[in-house]
């Protein structure tokens, strides 16, 4: 793996991490926390509203997960293509 390939892999994995964090914006993703964090559990206002409107959010969430899946596959392909770091190890630090 060349420096440029390692840099690209780092870029891809950072984008992947940011996209994972963006999933937390979906109420569907936070539903568990609404239920667990309230004394009223499934009767919590946020939990009830999330379950009521989840169908509206699921299409967008599915698209985000498909994009995430695509990014994961690119990162895995990059790792498979070059499993050793060649010129990074020889760099003067």
VEXVEXFI-835795 format. One record per residue (C-alpha): residue in one letter; x, y, z. Coordinates in steps of 0.05 Angstrom, whole numbers. Layout:
N
+---+--------+--------+--------+
| r |     xx |     yy |     zz |
+---+--------+--------+--------+
| A |      X |      Y |      Z |
...
+---+--------+--------+--------+
//
This chain:
93
+---+--------+--------+--------+
| r |     xx |     yy |     zz |
+---+--------+--------+--------+
| X |      0 |      0 |      0 |
| X |     29 |     66 |    -21 |
| X |     23 |    131 |     18 |
| X |    -31 |    155 |    -29 |
| X |    -70 |     90 |    -20 |
| X |    -64 |     94 |     56 |
| X |    -87 |    167 |     52 |
| X |   -147 |    146 |     10 |
| X |   -164 |     90 |     58 |
| X |   -160 |    139 |    116 |
| X |   -205 |    187 |     78 |
| X |   -255 |    132 |     64 |
| X |   -257 |    107 |    136 |
| X |   -265 |    178 |    164 |
| X |   -323 |    190 |    116 |
| X |   -352 |    123 |    138 |
| X |   -348 |    143 |    211 |
| X |   -381 |    210 |    198 |
| X |   -437 |    175 |    159 |
| X |   -447 |    127 |    218 |
| X |   -454 |    187 |    264 |
| X |   -505 |    218 |    216 |
| X |   -550 |    158 |    227 |
| X |   -560 |    181 |    298 |
| X |   -601 |    238 |    269 |
| X |   -656 |    189 |    253 |
| X |   -709 |    181 |    307 |
| X |   -714 |    107 |    287 |
| X |   -641 |     98 |    307 |
| X |   -652 |    133 |    374 |
| X |   -717 |     96 |    391 |
| X |   -681 |     49 |    439 |
| X |   -654 |    108 |    478 |
| X |   -722 |    141 |    482 |
| X |   -752 |     77 |    511 |
| X |   -694 |     60 |    558 |
| X |   -684 |    132 |    581 |
| X |   -756 |    144 |    603 |
| X |   -793 |    117 |    663 |
| X |   -852 |    109 |    617 |
| X |   -814 |     63 |    569 |
| X |   -854 |     51 |    505 |
| X |   -905 |    102 |    529 |
| X |   -853 |    157 |    528 |
| X |   -876 |    215 |    484 |
| X |   -815 |    210 |    439 |
| X |   -821 |    135 |    433 |
| X |   -894 |    138 |    415 |
| X |   -883 |    193 |    363 |
| X |   -824 |    155 |    333 |
| X |   -865 |     91 |    326 |
| X |   -922 |    131 |    296 |
| X |   -880 |    165 |    243 |
| X |   -824 |    114 |    231 |
| X |   -852 |     93 |    164 |
| X |   -839 |    164 |    137 |
| X |   -766 |    160 |    158 |
| X |   -750 |     89 |    137 |
| X |   -740 |    103 |     63 |
| X |   -689 |    157 |     77 |
| X |   -655 |    114 |    130 |
| X |   -652 |     55 |     82 |
| X |   -617 |     99 |     30 |
| X |   -567 |    123 |     82 |
| X |   -552 |     51 |    102 |
| X |   -543 |     30 |     29 |
| X |   -493 |     87 |     19 |
| X |   -458 |     64 |     83 |
| X |   -456 |     -7 |     57 |
| X |   -425 |     18 |     -8 |
| X |   -371 |     57 |     30 |
| X |   -355 |     -3 |     73 |
| X |   -346 |    -46 |     10 |
| X |   -299 |      5 |    -21 |
| X |   -257 |      7 |     42 |
| X |   -254 |    -69 |     44 |
| X |   -235 |    -73 |    -30 |
| X |   -179 |    -22 |    -17 |
| X |   -153 |    -64 |     40 |
| X |   -157 |   -128 |     -1 |
| X |   -120 |    -97 |    -59 |
| X |    -60 |    -75 |    -18 |
| X |    -52 |   -113 |     47 |
| X |     18 |    -87 |     63 |
| X |     44 |    -17 |     74 |
| X |    106 |     -9 |     31 |
| X |    131 |     63 |     26 |
| X |     99 |     88 |     91 |
| X |    146 |     43 |    132 |
| X |    206 |     72 |     96 |
| X |    187 |    145 |    107 |
| X |    234 |    190 |    146 |
| X |    199 |    214 |    208 |
+---+--------+--------+--------+
//
